[in-house]
Amino acid sequence: MLTRYRSLAVPLAIVAAAVLFYMVNPWFFPAVGSTERGIASIVFWVLMILVLALLFEDRKAPQAETVEVEGPAFTRYLFSNTRAGLIWLPIRLFLGFEWLTAGWDKLTGTGWVDGGASLLGYWKSAVAVPTTGHAAITFEWYRSFLQLLINNNAQTWFGWLITLGEMAIGIGLLLGVLTGIAAFFGATMNMSYLLAGSTSTNPVMFAFAIGLILAWKVAGYYGLDRYLLPRLGVPWSARTGRSSGVISPAPTG
């Protein structure tokens, strides 16, 4: 069964790539907002979800842990050696303080947790389409998402979500608690701001967050992850034909 799953993943991925090429190529492409483009988008995402599901099942196969392409020694050291935690420590602290102070300013200021007036103004500015020049938002689907939030007065609770989320990310990074997960949600928030047209420090923070995500095993070694990750184990690690144990997420080196 697993062999059949693997044999299906490749052709489905190829079809998904072809559909994506059809949507983004500069020569022949469906018009934005057309039925063809909507159908192509749905087909692409359905195919990608199927491919991800098939690859997720493939992790249970024997020899699934075999490394087929071994990376450079420097990247193995940077992302897997606990000593590299010292490299990630200042990056963690920088991002942690940035997120914590951003959330604290929203919590103690006005316009975010007292009705969300500032957030609503930010959304309205982002979705506006000027008669001249470029709109803040490039992707129409994100403009539609923000407009949906505006129409439903979501700023009243979304302001709390953003504020507490930023503070939680900051505390997690500062203490080194589930660093990879905290960095993932930080990168997601950076990306949401970038999609809305806000640059500021978001590109730099996003790049650093991606590094922490890749180095999740060791980025929090000089923090609580040093003790937390070995006790939690890796719950998403599948049992394979070669090994039935749980791989330690924080190898010493």
DOMAR-653226 format. One line per 8 residues: number of its first residue (from 1); for each residue x, y negated, z of C-alpha. Coordinates in steps of 0.05 Angstrom, whole numbers, padded with zeros to 5 digits. Layout:
<atoms>
NUM> X:Y:Z; ...
</atoms>
This chain:
<atoms>
1> 00000:00000:00000; 00055:-00049:00018; 00092:-00034:-00047; 00028:-00052:-00084; 00023:-00117:-00044; 00093:-00136:-00064; 00080:-00120:-00137; 00019:-00166:-00136
9> 00053:-00225:-00102; 00101:-00240:-00160; 00049:-00245:-00217; 00001:-00285:-00173; 00058:-00334:-00156; 00074:-00340:-00230; 00001:-00356:-00247; -00001:-00407:-00190
17> 00062:-00440:-00217; 00030:-00443:-00287; -00033:-00475:-00259; 00009:-00526:-00221; 00048:-00541:-00285; -00018:-00552:-00321; -00039:-00604:-00269; 00026:-00643:-00263
25> 00060:-00640:-00331; 00063:-00708:-00367; 00040:-00682:-00436; -00026:-00647:-00427; -00062:-00649:-00361; -00133:-00654:-00335; -00156:-00724:-00318; -00158:-00744:-00245
33> -00228:-00731:-00218; -00248:-00685:-00276; -00281:-00618:-00267; -00222:-00583:-00299; -00174:-00613:-00248; -00219:-00594:-00191; -00224:-00522:-00215; -00149:-00519:-00226
41> -00135:-00545:-00156; -00181:-00493:-00125; -00149:-00437:-00166; -00079:-00459:-00146; -00093:-00461:-00072; -00131:-00395:-00073; -00072:-00362:-00108; -00022:-00392:-00060
49> -00061:-00368:00000; -00064:-00298:-00030; 00011:-00299:-00043; 00025:-00321:00029; -00020:-00266:00056; 00015:-00213:00013; 00084:-00237:00034; 00062:-00237:00107
57> 00042:-00164:00100; 00109:-00150:00067; 00145:-00166:00132; 00122:-00099:00159; 00158:-00060:00105; 00222:-00020:00120; 00285:-00061:00109; 00244:-00126:00109
65> 00298:-00157:00152; 00352:-00145:00100; 00384:-00210:00078; 00388:-00210:00002; 00420:-00279:-00006; 00468:-00298:00050; 00477:-00372:00063; 00542:-00409:00073
73> 00578:-00399:00139; 00566:-00472:00158; 00490:-00466:00152; 00490:-00401:00191; 00529:-00436:00246; 00486:-00498:00244; 00419:-00462:00248; 00436:-00399:00287
81> 00495:-00410:00334; 00478:-00435:00404; 00540:-00479:00404; 00507:-00520:00348; 00455:-00540:00399; 00503:-00597:00417; 00496:-00623:00346; 00420:-00623:00350
89> 00417:-00652:00421; 00425:-00726:00401; 00377:-00717:00343; 00326:-00687:00392; 00335:-00744:00440; 00328:-00797:00385; 00264:-00767:00358; 00237:-00753:00428
97> 00245:-00824:00451; 00217:-00851:00385; 00153:-00809:00392; 00145:-00819:00466; 00152:-00895:00463; 00106:-00898:00402; 00052:-00859:00439; 00062:-00899:00504
105> 00054:-00965:00468; -00012:-00941:00439; -00035:-00915:00506; -00020:-00979:00544; -00037:-01027:00487; -00102:-01043:00451; -00135:-01017:00389; -00121:-00943:00396
113> -00151:-00911:00458; -00202:-00966:00470; -00245:-00954:00409; -00193:-00948:00355; -00200:-01017:00323; -00127:-01020:00303; -00130:-00950:00274; -00192:-00967:00235
121> -00158:-01029:00207; -00098:-00987:00187; -00143:-00936:00151; -00182:-00990:00114; -00118:-01024:00091; -00090:-00957:00067; -00152:-00937:00026; -00160:-01005:-00007
129> -00146:-01006:-00081; -00120:-01075:-00103; -00138:-01106:-00169; -00065:-01117:-00184; -00003:-01080:-00162; 00000:-01011:-00132; -00047:-00980:-00081; -00016:-00957:-00014
137> -00041:-00886:-00025; -00017:-00847:-00086; -00057:-00783:-00078; -00132:-00790:-00086; -00148:-00731:-00041; -00114:-00766:00018; -00154:-00830:00004; -00217:-00788:00005
145> -00196:-00756:00071; -00185:-00824:00104; -00250:-00851:00075; -00286:-00791:00106; -00256:-00809:00174; -00276:-00882:00165; -00348:-00864:00146; -00356:-00821:00208
153> -00325:-00870:00257; -00270:-00820:00273; -00225:-00874:00299; -00259:-00870:00367; -00229:-00801:00381; -00174:-00799:00329; -00137:-00855:00365; -00133:-00811:00427
161> -00110:-00752:00384; -00053:-00792:00353; -00032:-00824:00419; -00030:-00761:00460; -00001:-00722:00402; 00058:-00770:00395; 00071:-00768:00470; 00068:-00692:00472
169> 00117:-00687:00413; 00164:-00735:00448; 00163:-00698:00514; 00172:-00631:00479; 00233:-00655:00441; 00264:-00690:00501; 00257:-00629:00545; 00273:-00579:00490
177> 00207:-00542:00499; 00186:-00503:00436; 00230:-00551:00397; 00213:-00523:00329; 00138:-00528:00340; 00144:-00599:00368; 00187:-00619:00308; 00136:-00588:00260
185> 00079:-00630:00287; 00125:-00691:00287; 00141:-00679:00213; 00066:-00670:00199; 00051:-00738:00231; 00109:-00771:00193; 00082:-00742:00128; 00012:-00768:00144
193> 00039:-00838:00154; 00080:-00833:00090; 00018:-00809:00051; -00018:-00871:00077; 00037:-00915:00049; 00075:-00930:00113; 00151:-00924:00108; 00185:-00955:00168
201> 00226:-00901:00204; 00183:-00844:00178; 00231:-00819:00123; 00290:-00814:00172; 00247:-00782:00226; 00218:-00733:00176; 00288:-00712:00152; 00312:-00701:00224
209> 00249:-00662:00241; 00260:-00614:00183; 00330:-00601:00209; 00302:-00585:00278; 00250:-00538:00248; 00304:-00500:00211; 00347:-00497:00274; 00289:-00478:00319
217> 00328:-00420:00350; 00384:-00464:00376; 00360:-00537:00373; 00331:-00532:00443; 00388:-00490:00472; 00410:-00549:00515; 00340:-00555:00542; 00285:-00510:00568
225> 00283:-00468:00504; 00348:-00436:00529; 00307:-00400:00581; 00238:-00402:00550; 00249:-00371:00481; 00284:-00307:00506; 00225:-00295:00553; 00172:-00310:00501
233> 00207:-00268:00448; 00185:-00275:00376; 00112:-00255:00375; 00108:-00260:00299; 00165:-00211:00288; 00138:-00147:00257; 00161:-00077:00273; 00199:-00047:00215
241> 00224:00021:00197; 00294:00002:00221; 00280:-00032:00286; 00222:-00033:00335; 00251:-00084:00383; 00240:-00159:00386; 00296:-00201:00360; 00322:-00252:00408
249> 00308:-00322:00381; 00369:-00352:00414; 00431:-00312:00396; 00494:-00329:00433; 00554:-00343:00392
</atoms>
